[in-house]
C-alpha cells in the first residue's frame, strides 16, 4: 500500500486533499484512486499491444 501512496503523492503530484468534510474527502480519494487504477489498466493494455 505504501508504494501506491508514494506513486500518487510524488509521481502524480497529489500533495493534499482540497475538500472539507468527511464525505467530500472520501469522494476525492475515491476519484484519485479510480484515476490511478485506470492509468495502470491503460499502461498494461499498451504493453500487451506492443508485445503482440
C-alpha positions in Angstrom: 0.0 0.0 0.0 2.9 2.4 0.7 4.1 2.1 -2.9 0.7 3.2 -4.2 0.5 6.2 -2.0 4.1 7.2 -2.9 3.2 7.0 -6.6 0.1 9.1 -6.1 1.8 11.7 -4.0 5.1 12.1 -5.8 4.6 10.9 -9.4 1.1 12.3 -9.8 1.9 15.4 -7.8 -1.2 14.9 -5.5 0.0 16.5 -2.3 -3.1 17.4 -0.3 -6.8 16.9 0.0 -8.7 20.0 -1.1 -12.2 19.2 0.1 -13.6 19.7 3.5 -16.0 17.3 5.3 -15.7 13.5 5.6 -18.0 12.7 2.6 -16.2 15.1 0.3 -12.8 13.7 1.3 -14.0 10.2 0.7 -15.2 11.1 -2.8 -11.9 12.9 -3.6 -9.8 10.0 -2.5 -12.1 7.6 -4.4 -11.7 9.6 -7.6 -7.9 9.8 -7.2 -7.9 6.0 -6.7 -10.0 5.4 -9.8 -7.7 7.6 -11.8 -4.7 5.7 -10.6 -6.3 2.3 -11.4 -7.4 3.5 -14.9 -3.8 4.7 -15.6 -2.5 1.2 -14.6 -5.0 -0.6 -16.8 -4.2 1.7 -19.7 -0.5 1.1 -19.4 -0.9 -2.7 -19.1 -3.0 -2.7 -22.3 -0.4 -0.6 -24.1 2.3 -3.0 -23.1 0.3 -6.0 -24.2 -0.3 -4.4 -27.6 3.4 -3.7 -28.1 4.3 -7.3 -27.5 1.6 -8.7 -29.8 
